[in-house]
Amino acid sequence: MVIGYLRVSTDKQTIENQRFEIQKFAKGRNWTVGKWIEETASGTKKVSERQLGKAIKRVRKGDTLITSELSRVGRNLLEVMSFLNYCMLNDITVIAIKEDYELGNDLSAKVLAFAFSLSAEIERNLLSMRTREALEKKSSKVSNSGGLNALNQVITN
């Protein structure tokens, strides 16, 4: 069976582009997607706590899971590697369309999965760092603008 996996981080995002990419890919191989796993969840949330974790336990040997990109599976290196290891041990092929990778149970698939999972984790960490820096900068502007101290001086004078 061919399974399509769609994940967005917030309900403000849409899965339709991912669905289109997966359908186009499957059609190019004369496959039909027999099941869709759709969810709104952070990529940092453990796979076991998401729909993907529950669904993958029901996937059988020889099945194929297609996702638009590997980062849809997760953004944490160990979490993605654990998921891919489970798939490899259970003869489940994972296809990441954007990266053009078919991850089966061979050495090259394991090396590629490691590299792209590491890349996704680094990307997430950089995004988090930039967000934190922006919030700190915004916070320092508020405290430097006087805030309550300026208001207290006006009231007491």
C-alpha positions as CSV (number, residue, x, y, z in Angstrom):
1,M,0.0,0.0,0.0
2,V,1.1,3.6,-0.7
3,I,0.5,6.0,2.2
4,G,0.7,9.8,1.9
5,Y,1.8,11.7,4.9
6,L,0.8,15.3,5.3
7,R,1.8,17.6,8.2
8,V,1.5,21.2,8.9
9,S,2.6,22.9,12.1
10,T,-0.4,25.2,12.7
11,D,-4.0,25.3,11.6
12,K,-3.2,28.5,9.7
13,Q,-1.2,26.4,7.2
14,T,-2.7,24.2,4.5
15,I,-1.8,20.6,3.4
16,E,-3.1,21.0,-0.1
17,N,0.3,21.7,-1.7
18,Q,1.8,18.6,0.0
19,R,-1.2,16.5,-1.2
20,F,-0.7,17.8,-4.8
21,E,3.0,16.9,-4.8
22,I,2.4,13.4,-3.4
23,Q,-0.4,12.7,-5.9
24,K,1.7,14.0,-8.8
25,F,4.6,11.8,-7.7
26,A,2.4,8.7,-7.2
27,K,0.8,9.2,-10.6
28,G,4.3,9.4,-12.2
29,R,4.9,5.9,-10.9
30,N,1.4,4.6,-11.7
31,W,0.7,4.3,-8.0
32,T,-2.5,5.1,-6.1
33,V,-2.3,6.6,-2.6
34,G,-4.4,4.1,-0.6
35,K,-4.3,5.9,2.7
36,W,-3.6,9.5,3.9
37,I,-2.2,10.5,7.2
38,E,-3.0,14.1,7.9
39,E,-2.2,16.1,11.0
40,T,-1.5,19.5,12.4
41,A,1.4,19.1,14.8
42,S,4.8,20.6,15.5
43,G,7.6,18.8,14.0
44,T,9.3,18.9,17.4
45,K,6.5,16.8,18.9
46,K,7.5,13.2,19.3
47,V,6.4,10.9,16.4
48,S,4.9,8.5,18.9
49,E,2.6,11.3,20.2
50,R,1.4,12.2,16.7
51,Q,-1.0,10.5,14.2
52,L,2.1,9.4,12.2
53,G,3.3,7.3,15.2
54,K,0.0,5.6,15.7
55,A,-0.5,5.0,12.0
56,I,3.0,3.6,11.2
57,K,2.3,0.7,13.6
58,R,-0.4,-0.5,11.3
59,V,1.7,-0.2,8.1
60,R,2.8,-3.5,6.7
61,K,6.1,-4.9,5.3
62,G,6.6,-3.7,1.8
63,D,4.4,-0.6,2.1
64,T,5.6,2.8,1.0
65,L,5.2,6.1,2.9
66,I,5.5,9.2,0.8
67,T,6.0,12.7,2.2
68,S,6.7,16.0,0.5
69,E,9.9,16.4,2.4
70,L,11.8,14.7,5.2
71,S,11.2,17.7,7.6
72,R,7.5,16.8,7.6
73,V,8.4,13.6,9.6
74,G,10.2,15.7,12.2
75,R,12.8,18.3,13.0
76,N,14.8,16.5,15.6
77,L,17.6,14.3,14.4
78,L,17.2,11.5,16.9
79,E,13.4,11.4,16.4
80,V,13.6,11.2,12.6
81,M,16.4,8.6,12.8
82,S,14.4,6.5,15.2
83,F,11.3,6.7,12.9
84,L,13.4,5.9,9.8
85,N,15.1,3.0,11.6
86,Y,11.7,1.6,12.5
87,C,10.7,1.8,8.9
88,M,13.9,0.2,7.7
89,L,13.6,-2.7,10.1
90,N,10.0,-3.3,9.1
91,D,10.8,-3.1,5.3
92,I,8.7,0.1,4.9
93,T,10.1,2.5,2.2
94,V,10.0,6.2,2.9
95,I,10.1,8.6,0.0
96,A,10.8,12.3,0.5
97,I,9.9,14.0,-2.8
98,K,11.6,17.3,-2.4
99,E,14.9,15.7,-1.6
100,D,14.3,13.0,-4.2
101,Y,15.2,10.2,-1.8
102,E,13.9,6.8,-1.5
103,L,14.9,5.5,1.9
104,G,14.8,1.7,2.1
105,N,16.9,-0.7,4.1
106,D,20.3,0.0,2.6
107,L,23.5,1.8,3.7
108,S,23.1,4.8,1.3
109,A,19.6,5.4,2.6
110,K,20.8,5.4,6.2
111,V,23.5,7.9,5.4
112,L,21.2,10.2,3.5
113,A,18.5,10.0,6.2
114,F,21.1,11.0,8.8
115,A,22.4,13.9,6.7
116,F,18.9,15.4,6.0
117,S,17.7,14.8,9.5
118,L,20.7,16.7,10.8
119,S,20.0,19.5,8.4
120,A,16.4,19.8,9.5
121,E,17.4,19.9,13.1
122,I,20.0,22.7,12.4
123,E,17.4,24.6,10.5
124,R,15.0,24.4,13.4
125,N,17.6,25.4,15.9
126,L,18.6,28.5,13.8
127,L,15.0,29.5,13.4
128,S,14.5,29.2,17.1
129,M,17.6,31.2,17.8
130,R,16.6,34.0,15.5
131,T,13.1,34.1,17.0
132,R,14.6,34.3,20.6
133,E,17.0,37.1,19.5
134,A,14.2,39.1,18.0
135,L,12.0,38.7,21.1
136,E,14.9,39.7,23.3
137,K,15.6,42.8,21.1
138,K,11.9,43.7,21.3
139,S,11.8,43.2,25.0
140,S,14.9,45.4,25.5
141,K,13.3,48.2,23.5
142,V,10.2,48.1,25.7
143,S,12.3,48.3,28.9
144,N,14.6,51.0,27.5
145,S,11.6,53.2,26.5
146,G,10.8,53.9,30.1
147,G,7.8,51.7,30.5
148,L,6.4,51.8,34.1
149,N,9.3,53.9,35.4
150,A,8.5,56.8,33.1
151,L,4.8,56.5,34.0
152,N,5.6,56.4,37.8
153,Q,7.7,59.6,37.3
154,V,4.9,61.4,35.6
155,I,2.4,60.3,38.4
156,T,4.7,61.3,41.3
157,N,5.6,64.7,39.8
